[in-house]
Amino acid sequence: MYSVIIIDDEPWAIKGIRNAFDWSKYGFEITGQFTSVHKAFEFICEECPDLVFTDIRMPEISGLDLMKMTKEKGLDVDFVVVSGFAEFAYAQEAIRYGALDYFLKPIDIEMADSLIEKLASHFAAKRSNRNNLLLEALLSADKNELSRLTRFFDCSSEDEHYRALILYAKHDRTGSRKIINGRHTLEIELGSRKTLYILKSGQIAELADQLIGPDIKAAGISSISNNGREFARLIKESDLAASKVFLNEEEKGIFEYEQKLDMVKPFIDSISSIIKEKQFEALDAAFSRLKYDFSQHNAGMGEVVYLWNQVVSVLLASFYGELRDMELDFLNYSELKERFENFDSLCSFLYDVLQYIRQLNRQSANEGDIHSYFAQMVKYIDNHYSSKLYLKDLSTKFFLNQVYCCQLFKKNLGKTFSEYVTELRINKASELLKHTELSVEEVAIKVGFTDYYYFNKVFKKSSGITPAKYRKS
């Protein structure tokens, strides 16, 4: 939530401002009320609230002076000025000094909703832009940009150790209370349900109680590093750890990043050997053991990535002619989560590929039916690109074998299913970035990306620049 403080030398005026707005509805929380400007300024310097409602004329320090003092401190705090009718000229001057808005006492209740809605839109856009800039600075290890954007690293010594933490919430958290409250925590929203935190390493134990709650789907924690250039690695590790729920949606909690590849690699290599030697009769038993083996060794998303890429490598090497038009690409963890709903659906797809190889000459539907169903599927995708789309679900919906669907996309459209959906979404996103005032995060959600971090990577890969830079250009 956005923190708000109210300053006025008249207690009744503070009460009037407090009662005039539906603060929580628009994502605001009143964290301080002051009749003393000196005490209010101390609070601002210590807590750096998002928004200050201040009277313009007060006995100790005027609202204008308070704005100047705050800006001189380099604090990123916005102001709304309260004035009496006779002080209208002061209010105009406050706007020139950067105040977001002003209103007259007493507050016109009929105008309250429109004012706070306007303020909420301002902070949403500001937050989205800050998230984007912070993420880019962390990934590029740009110390100068990080210092400009946040005071989080100001007091850090060379011996400071950091960890990255990523939270996935079950529901959209827009306007909700922060799950982690901490003055020494750097928070970056990566989507309506995904939040990144950079933590000083000693904070993990004290935050454990805050993390476990009904709203949390998963939390992933990285290894520890004191190298300020390794934030990209820490962020990836925390996301891999949080992605543990891809294997088992019922499991929840805080997952620490750890590699388990040595434990499951022999089993994965045995599946590769079965494929190479075309021992298809052994595949049923191998795949029925797959989930059990991963569960027994507490494997994570890193091991899922290895499984997928290892099996794809062997399949293409052994059956390239039969599979060259299928959607068998080497994928990272983000791409796997985007393509498959969970570990079961990934295993099901690989098993279907192998079954397809065994039954190449057995087609249950004639060509006319197949192409008709495929055309209906493409039309459905064009109209529902903003929804979650999985090839397995679509193939069932339109009576097609999901493996054969891969061939149809390549044969008829010249691209894979994932490439087609991604291109469609990126084209729509480009239009929205050009022609609307929606924030980058809102654009991502509107075209079907719930994960802003992933949308940023996909857009840059497709367009050569980030969404924010694309809009500026």
N, C-alpha and C positions, 0 to 999 in steps of 0.2 A: 504494500500500500504506500501511497505518497504521504509523507509526514507533513503536518501543518501546525504552525503556532500562530496564536492571535495576540496582538499587542495593542492595548488601549489603556489610557490612564483612568478611564471610567469603567468599573466592573459591569455596569448594566449594558454597556456597548459590547463588551466581550460576550456576554450572555446572548445578546441579540444576534451577533454573527454566528455563534455556535449553534443556535436554534434555527437559523434561517435556511440552512442547507442540509440536504440528505447526503452527508459526507461519505458514509460507507458504500452507498449505492454506486458512487462514481470512483471508488478506490482511494479515498482519502481517510486519514486518521489524525485527529487532533492530539498532538504529543506535548503541547505546552500552552499555557495561558499566562500572560504577564501584564501587570500594571506598571512595572518598572522596566524602562528601556535598557538600563545597564544590565540587569539580570537577564533580560531577553537576549542581549548581544553576547553575553557569556555563553548562554545556551546555544546560540547560533554557531559560535566558534567551536564549541565542543561537539555538538550533534549534527550540524549542517543539515537542517530540515530542507525538504524540497520547496516548501512554499511558506511565505510569511504574509499574514494579513496584518497591516499596521495602520493605526491612525496617523494622519499626516502632521497634526500639530499637538505636541505633548510638552509638558513643562521641562523635562530633563533634556531630551534630544528629539529633534523632529524626525518624522518618517523619512524625509529626504536625506538627512544626515545619517540615519541608520543604513539606508541603501548605500550611500557613499562609503561608509565604514566597512560594510560587508564586501563590497566590490574591491576595496583596497586590500582586503585580506585574501583576495583571490578565491572566495568561496562561491560555489555554484548554487546560489539560492535565488529563487524567484520571489517577486513581491506583488501583492495586490494592495492598493492604497484606499483607505477609507477617509472620506473628507466631509466636512460640512459644506453647505451651499456657498458660503462666503469664501471658502478656500478653494474654489474651482480652479483658479490660476495655479495654485500649488499642485493640484492633481495633474494638470496638464504638464507641469514641469516634471513630475514623477514619471509620467509616460516617456518623456524625453530621456530620463535617466534609465529607462529600461523596465519600468513596472509593466506587468502583463495587462493590468486593467485597474479601474478605480470605480467606486460607487459612493453614493451619497448616504449619509445617515438621516433618518432611519432607513434600513434596507427595504426596498420594494420586493415583497415576497414573490410577486408575479414574475420578477426578473431573475430570481435566485437560481432556478433550474437552468436557464439558458447560460448564465454566467458560469456555473460550476461544470456544466457540460463542455463549455468552451475550454475551461481550464484542464479538464480531463483529457481532451483531444490534444492540447498542447503538450502535456506531460507524456502521453502515449507516443507522440512523434519524437519527442526529445529522448525518451528512454530507448526507442528503437534505434535511433541514430547513434546514441552512446554505446549501446550493445554492439552494434556493427563495428564501430571504431575501436572499441576495447578488444574485441575478438581478433580483429586484424592485427592490432599492436601486439597482442600476446603471441599469436601464431608466428609473427615475423620477428619477435623479440626486439621490438623497437622501444628502447628504454626512454627515449626523449618523448615519444608519443604517450607512453604509459604515464610518465610523470605529469604530462599536460592534462590527461584525462582523469586521473585518480590520485588521491593522497595515500592510497593503500601501501605503496612501496616507499614512502618518504622516510619512515623510521626504520627501514629494514637494513640490517648489517650484512656484510659479506658472508657471515656464518648462518644467516637465516635459511631455514629449510621450508620448503613449500610442498603442498600436495593439492591435487585437483580433485574435486568432488562433483559428480553429476547426479542430479535428481530427476527422476521421471515421475510425474504426478498422474493419477488416474483420470483426473478431470481438468478442464481448462481452469487456470488459476488467475485469469485476468481480474484485477481488482481485489484479489484475496490477500490475506495477511501473509507476509513472508514466512516461509517454513523455518528458515534459519535467521535468527536475529543476532547480529554481532558487529560491533564497531570495527573489528579487525578482520572482517570477511569481505572479500571482493565478490560481488554477485553480478552475473551476466545472464540474462534470459535468452535462451536459444530457441524458444518457441513457447506456445501457450502452455505446454505441459513439460517442458524440459528446461532445467536451470543449471548453469555452471557456477561453481564456487571455487575461488582460489583461497586456500587456507594456510595459515602458519601451521606447521606440522603438529604443534602441541594442542591444537584445538579439537582434534578428532574425538577424544574421549568425552569431553564436555558437551559435544554436540550430539552424541549418540542418542540421548533421550529425545532430542528435538526431531530426529530423523524418522524414528519409528512411529508412524501414525496411519490412520485409515486412508489418508489422501495419497500416501506414497506407494507407487508401484514398484520402484527399485531405486537404490542408491549405489553408485559405484565410486570407489576411492582408489586413487593412483598410488604408485610408489612415491618415495620421498626424494627430493632433489634440492640442492642449494645452488644449482646453476640457473641463472636467470634466462638462459637461452633455451631451456628445455621445456617451456610451458606447452609447446605443441605436443611433445611426447606425453607429458602428464595428462593433458586433456584427452588424448587418444586412449590412454590406459584407463582413465576413469570411465570413459564411454564404453570401452570393451567390458569392463567389470560390471557396469550397470546393465549391459545387454545380456547378462546371465538369464534374465527372464525369457529371452528368446527360446531357451531350451526347456524351461518349465515355468509357465505363467503362474502357477500356484505358489511358487517360491518367492518370498519377498524379504527384504532386509537390506543391510549394508554389505556389499560384496567388495572385497579387496582384490586388487589386480594381482594375479599370479599365473604363471605359465604352467600348464599341465600337459604340454605337448608330448613330452617323453613318455607319459603314461598311456596315452591313446594312440600314439604314432604306430606302434606295432600292429594294432588292430586295423587302422586305416590302411597301412601298407599291405595287409593281407587281403583287403577288398580290392586293392589295385592289382594284386597278383591274380586274383580270381578273374578279373576283367581281362587282363592281358592274355591269360591262358584260356579264355572263353569257357570257363567252367561254370556255365550259367546255372547248373543244378545246385551249386553251392551258394548262390546268391540269396535265396530265400532265408536260409539260416543266418547268413551274415547280416542281412538287413534287419532281421528280427532281433539280433543281438545289439545292433548299433546304438539305440537309445539307452539300453541297459548299461552298455559299456561306458558311455559318456557319463551316465548318472553315477555309476560306481566310482569313477575317478574324479567326480566333481569337476568335469571339464567346463570350459567357458567358451566365449565367443571366438577367441583366438583359435581354439581347436576346431570350431565349426568352419572357420575360414580355411584352415588347412585341409580339412576333409573335402570341402567343396572343390577347392583348386586342385588338389591331388587327384580326385576322381575325374574331374573335367580334363585334366592333362592326359590321363591314361585313356579316357574315352576318345578324345580327339586323335591321339596317336594310333589307337587301334582301329577306330571306325570313322576316320575323317570323311570318307566318301558318303557314308550313310548319314552323318550328323553335321556336315558342314553348314547347313542352313538352319540349324537349331540354335536356340539361345543358350549356348554353352560358352560363356565368357568367364575369364578370371575376374573375381569380384572381391571387394573389400567388405568389411563388416557392415558399413552403412548401406551399401548396395544390396547386400543379402537381406537385411532387415526390410528394405524398401520392396524387394521383390517377393519375399516369402513371409507369410504371416507368422510362422514359428518353425521350430526345428522339425516337427512332424511333417509339415508341408514340404520342407526342403528335401527330407529323406524320401518322401513320397514321389517327388519329381524325379530324383535320381533313379529310384526303382522303376518308375514308368519309362524312363529312357532305356534302361536295360531290357525291360519287357518289350519295348518297341523293336529293339534290335532283334530279339528272338522271334518276333512275329511280323517281320517286314512285309510279308506277302499276304497278310490277313487284314483286309480293310472291311469293316462292317457296314459302311455307308457308301453309296455311289458318289462319284465326283460332283454331280449336280447338287446333291443335298449338302455336301461338304462346303462348296463355295457359297451356297445360299446362307448357310449358318454362319460362315466366316464373315460375309458381308454384314449380316445383322450384328455380329460381335463388334466389328469395327465402328459401326454406327453408334452402338451403345457406348463404346469407349469415348467417341467424340463428344457425346452428350453428358458423360459422367466423369470427365477427366479429373474433376476436383475430389472425387471419392477415392477411397482405398481400392485399388485394382490389383487382384492377384490372378495370374493366368489359370491356376487350378480351378478357382471359383468360376471364372468366365467360361472355361472349356466345358465345365459341367452344365452351366446355364444354357449353353448353345450346342450341347450334344456333340462335342468334339473331343478327340483325344488331345490332352494338353501338349504332348510331345509333337504330334502332327501339326498342332497350331503354330509351333515355332517355325516349322518349315513353310507354312502358309504365309506367315508374316514376311519372311525373307523372300519368298518366291513372288508374292503379289505386291508387296509394298517396298521391297528392297531394304528392309531394316528389321531388326528384332522387335519383339513385343515391348521390351523395356525402352529401346531407343525410340519407338513410335510414341509411347506414352510420355516419355521425358521431353521429346521435341515438342509435342503438343502443349505440355504444361509450360515449358520455357517460352514458347511463342506467345502464349496467353499472358504470361508474367511480363514479358517485354511490352506488350500492349498496355497493360495496367500501369507499369512504371512510367510509360510515356504520357498517358492520357488521364491519369487519376492522381489524387493527392494521398492515396492510401500509403501507409508506411510500408517499408520493405517486408516487415514481419506479416502485416495484413495481406500483402500481395502473395507471399509464400503460402499462407493458409488458404487463400481464395483459389489457388490453382492446384491444391492437393498436397502441399508439403507441410506437415505438422512440425517438422524439425528444421528450424531456421538455419542451423549450422550446416546441415546437409544441403539445403536449398542453396545456400551461399556457394558451396563447393561445386554443385552441379551447374549452377548458372555460370560460374566463372569458367568451368571446363567447356561449356557450350559456347559462351560469348567472348571469352578471353579476358573479361573484366568482372568485378563484383557487381551485384545488383545496384548498390549505392553509387558506384562510379558510372555505371551504365545510365542511371537516371540523370546524373550531373552532365554527362556528355550529350 
